[in-house]
Amino acid sequence: MAMSAELLRLIERKTGKTIERLRSETLCERRRQVEAEHGSPMQLLRLFPFIGRGSVMGEHLLSRAEVERQLDRAIR
């Protein structure tokens, strides 16, 4: 679904970044920037079923630290 030019301009204005920059940025880069700006780790909030579709697999979400621990254990 294509976004209207007006919506793209609004996104650029609210984020302070160009659409091209936002599209080229990885999720890891964005997370690092947000964590640096706020001084704390980014957290995933799940408000299912109250807002949107949410994540019905919420009990299976892992923290970044846990993913790193499992990765380290797997590659040993």
Backbone as JSON Lines, residues from 0, in Angstrom:
{"i":0,"aa":"M","n":[0.85,-1.18,0.0],"ca":[0.0,0.0,0.0],"c":[0.89,1.24,0.0]}
{"i":1,"aa":"A","n":[0.73,2.08,-0.98],"ca":[1.54,3.29,-1.1],"c":[1.03,4.36,-0.14]}
{"i":2,"aa":"M","n":[1.98,5.11,0.4],"ca":[1.61,6.2,1.3],"c":[1.5,7.49,0.49]}
{"i":3,"aa":"S","n":[0.6,8.34,0.91],"ca":[0.42,9.61,0.21],"c":[1.61,10.52,0.49]}
{"i":4,"aa":"A","n":[1.82,11.47,-0.4],"ca":[2.92,12.42,-0.25],"c":[2.74,13.23,1.04]}
{"i":5,"aa":"E","n":[1.5,13.52,1.38],"ca":[1.22,14.29,2.6],"c":[1.64,13.51,3.85]}
{"i":6,"aa":"L","n":[1.33,12.22,3.87],"ca":[1.72,11.38,5.0],"c":[3.25,11.28,5.09]}
{"i":7,"aa":"L","n":[3.92,11.12,3.96],"ca":[5.39,11.04,3.97],"c":[6.0,12.33,4.5]}
{"i":8,"aa":"R","n":[5.46,13.48,4.11],"ca":[5.96,14.76,4.62],"c":[5.74,14.87,6.13]}
{"i":9,"aa":"L","n":[4.6,14.4,6.59],"ca":[4.31,14.43,8.03],"c":[5.29,13.55,8.8]}
{"i":10,"aa":"I","n":[5.57,12.37,8.29],"ca":[6.54,11.47,8.94],"c":[7.91,12.13,9.0]}
{"i":11,"aa":"E","n":[8.33,12.75,7.9],"ca":[9.63,13.44,7.89],"c":[9.66,14.56,8.91]}
{"i":12,"aa":"R","n":[8.57,15.32,8.98],"ca":[8.52,16.44,9.92],"c":[8.56,15.96,11.37]}
{"i":13,"aa":"K","n":[7.84,14.9,11.67],"ca":[7.77,14.4,13.05],"c":[9.07,13.72,13.48]}
{"i":14,"aa":"T","n":[9.74,13.03,12.57],"ca":[10.97,12.31,12.93],"c":[12.23,13.15,12.75]}
{"i":15,"aa":"G","n":[12.15,14.19,11.91],"ca":[13.33,14.99,11.63],"c":[14.3,14.3,10.69]}
{"i":16,"aa":"K","n":[13.85,13.24,10.03],"ca":[14.69,12.49,9.09],"c":[13.96,12.34,7.77]}
{"i":17,"aa":"T","n":[14.75,12.2,6.7],"ca":[14.13,11.99,5.4],"c":[13.59,10.57,5.3]}
{"i":18,"aa":"I","n":[12.65,10.38,4.4],"ca":[12.08,9.05,4.19],"c":[13.17,8.08,3.73]}
{"i":19,"aa":"E","n":[14.07,8.54,2.88],"ca":[15.16,7.68,2.41],"c":[16.01,7.21,3.58]}
{"i":20,"aa":"R","n":[16.32,8.13,4.49],"ca":[17.12,7.79,5.68],"c":[16.39,6.78,6.55]}
{"i":21,"aa":"L","n":[15.09,6.99,6.77],"ca":[14.31,6.07,7.6],"c":[14.25,4.69,6.97]}
{"i":22,"aa":"R","n":[14.11,4.64,5.65],"ca":[14.03,3.35,4.97],"c":[15.36,2.61,4.99]}
{"i":23,"aa":"S","n":[16.47,3.34,4.98],"ca":[17.78,2.69,4.94],"c":[18.28,2.29,6.33]}
{"i":24,"aa":"E","n":[17.68,2.82,7.37],"ca":[18.09,2.55,8.74],"c":[17.61,1.16,9.17]}
{"i":25,"aa":"T","n":[18.5,0.39,9.77],"ca":[18.08,-0.92,10.28],"c":[17.41,-0.74,11.64]}
{"i":26,"aa":"L","n":[16.69,-1.77,12.06],"ca":[16.04,-1.71,13.37],"c":[17.08,-1.59,14.49]}
{"i":27,"aa":"C","n":[18.21,-2.27,14.33],"ca":[19.27,-2.18,15.35],"c":[19.81,-0.76,15.46]}
{"i":28,"aa":"E","n":[20.01,-0.11,14.32],"ca":[20.5,1.28,14.34],"c":[19.49,2.19,15.03]}
{"i":29,"aa":"R","n":[18.23,2.01,14.7],"ca":[17.18,2.85,15.3],"c":[17.1,2.6,16.8]}
{"i":30,"aa":"R","n":[17.18,1.34,17.2],"ca":[17.13,1.01,18.63],"c":[18.29,1.65,19.37]}
{"i":31,"aa":"R","n":[19.51,1.57,18.81],"ca":[20.68,2.19,19.44],"c":[20.49,3.69,19.62]}
{"i":32,"aa":"Q","n":[19.94,4.35,18.59],"ca":[19.71,5.79,18.67],"c":[18.7,6.14,19.77]}
{"i":33,"aa":"V","n":[17.62,5.4,19.82],"ca":[16.59,5.67,20.82],"c":[17.14,5.43,22.22]}
{"i":34,"aa":"E","n":[17.89,4.33,22.39],"ca":[18.47,4.04,23.7],"c":[19.47,5.12,24.11]}
{"i":35,"aa":"A","n":[20.25,5.63,23.17],"ca":[21.21,6.69,23.48],"c":[20.48,7.98,23.85]}
{"i":36,"aa":"E","n":[19.41,8.29,23.15],"ca":[18.64,9.51,23.45],"c":[17.98,9.45,24.81]}
{"i":37,"aa":"H","n":[17.46,8.29,25.19],"ca":[16.7,8.17,26.43],"c":[17.51,7.62,27.59]}
{"i":38,"aa":"G","n":[18.69,7.07,27.3],"ca":[19.56,6.58,28.36],"c":[19.1,5.29,29.02]}
{"i":39,"aa":"S","n":[18.21,4.57,28.36],"ca":[17.77,3.29,28.92],"c":[17.41,2.33,27.78]}
{"i":40,"aa":"P","n":[17.41,1.02,28.06],"ca":[17.09,0.06,27.01],"c":[15.66,0.22,26.49]}
{"i":41,"aa":"M","n":[15.49,0.0,25.2],"ca":[14.17,0.06,24.6],"c":[13.38,-1.16,25.07]}
{"i":42,"aa":"Q","n":[12.1,-0.96,25.35],"ca":[11.25,-2.05,25.8],"c":[10.08,-2.21,24.84]}
{"i":43,"aa":"L","n":[9.65,-3.44,24.68],"ca":[8.5,-3.73,23.85],"c":[7.28,-3.81,24.75]}
{"i":44,"aa":"L","n":[6.29,-2.98,24.45],"ca":[5.05,-3.0,25.22],"c":[3.99,-3.74,24.44]}
{"i":45,"aa":"R","n":[3.27,-4.59,25.12],"ca":[2.21,-5.36,24.47],"c":[0.91,-4.99,25.16]}
{"i":46,"aa":"L","n":[-0.03,-4.44,24.4],"ca":[-1.31,-4.03,24.94],"c":[-2.45,-4.84,24.35]}
{"i":47,"aa":"F","n":[-2.17,-6.05,23.87],"ca":[-3.18,-6.93,23.28],"c":[-4.19,-7.31,24.35]}
{"i":48,"aa":"P","n":[-5.43,-7.36,24.09],"ca":[-6.16,-7.13,22.84],"c":[-6.7,-5.72,22.72]}
{"i":49,"aa":"F","n":[-6.19,-4.8,23.5],"ca":[-6.79,-3.48,23.57],"c":[-6.44,-2.57,22.41]}
{"i":50,"aa":"I","n":[-5.23,-2.67,21.87],"ca":[-4.81,-1.78,20.78],"c":[-4.3,-2.63,19.64]}
{"i":51,"aa":"G","n":[-4.89,-2.5,18.49],"ca":[-4.41,-3.2,17.3],"c":[-4.49,-4.71,17.46]}
{"i":52,"aa":"R","n":[-3.67,-5.4,16.68],"ca":[-3.67,-6.86,16.71],"c":[-2.78,-7.4,17.8]}
{"i":53,"aa":"G","n":[-1.79,-6.65,18.2],"ca":[-0.91,-7.08,19.28],"c":[-0.13,-8.34,18.93]}
{"i":54,"aa":"S","n":[0.42,-8.93,19.94],"ca":[1.19,-10.16,19.78],"c":[0.58,-11.23,20.68]}
{"i":55,"aa":"V","n":[-0.03,-12.21,20.08],"ca":[-0.64,-13.27,20.88],"c":[0.4,-14.23,21.42]}
{"i":56,"aa":"M","n":[1.65,-14.08,20.99],"ca":[2.74,-14.93,21.45],"c":[3.58,-14.21,22.5]}
{"i":57,"aa":"G","n":[2.99,-13.28,23.23],"ca":[3.73,-12.46,24.17],"c":[4.54,-13.21,25.19]}
{"i":58,"aa":"E","n":[4.05,-14.35,25.64],"ca":[4.79,-15.1,26.65],"c":[6.06,-15.73,26.07]}
{"i":59,"aa":"H","n":[6.21,-15.69,24.76],"ca":[7.4,-16.26,24.12],"c":[8.42,-15.2,23.72]}
{"i":60,"aa":"L","n":[8.16,-13.94,24.04],"ca":[9.11,-12.87,23.71],"c":[10.31,-12.98,24.63]}
{"i":61,"aa":"L","n":[11.49,-12.71,24.08],"ca":[12.72,-12.77,24.86],"c":[13.36,-11.39,24.92]}
{"i":62,"aa":"S","n":[14.0,-11.1,26.03],"ca":[14.74,-9.85,26.14],"c":[15.99,-9.95,25.27]}
{"i":63,"aa":"R","n":[16.56,-8.81,24.97],"ca":[17.78,-8.79,24.18],"c":[18.9,-9.54,24.9]}
{"i":64,"aa":"A","n":[18.98,-9.37,26.22],"ca":[20.01,-10.04,27.01],"c":[19.85,-11.56,26.92]}
{"i":65,"aa":"E","n":[18.6,-12.04,26.98],"ca":[18.37,-13.48,26.9],"c":[18.72,-14.01,25.51]}
{"i":66,"aa":"V","n":[18.41,-13.27,24.47],"ca":[18.77,-13.68,23.11],"c":[20.28,-13.78,22.99]}
{"i":67,"aa":"E","n":[21.0,-12.8,23.53],"ca":[22.47,-12.83,23.49],"c":[23.02,-14.03,24.26]}
{"i":68,"aa":"R","n":[22.45,-14.34,25.42],"ca":[22.88,-15.5,26.2],"c":[22.67,-16.8,25.42]}
{"i":69,"aa":"Q","n":[21.5,-16.92,24.79],"ca":[21.23,-18.14,24.03],"c":[22.13,-18.25,22.8]}
{"i":70,"aa":"L","n":[22.4,-17.12,22.16],"ca":[23.3,-17.12,21.01],"c":[24.71,-17.54,21.42]}
{"i":71,"aa":"D","n":[25.21,-16.95,22.5],"ca":[26.54,-17.31,22.99],"c":[26.63,-18.79,23.31]}
{"i":72,"aa":"R","n":[25.61,-19.34,23.94],"ca":[25.58,-20.76,24.28],"c":[25.54,-21.61,23.02]}
{"i":73,"aa":"A","n":[24.8,-21.18,22.0],"ca":[24.65,-21.96,20.75],"c":[25.93,-21.99,19.94]}
{"i":74,"aa":"I","n":[26.71,-20.9,19.95],"ca":[27.9,-20.87,19.09],"c":[29.15,-21.4,19.78]}
{"i":75,"aa":"R","n":[29.05,-21.8,21.02],"ca":[30.2,-22.4,21.71],"c":[30.46,-23.79,21.25]}
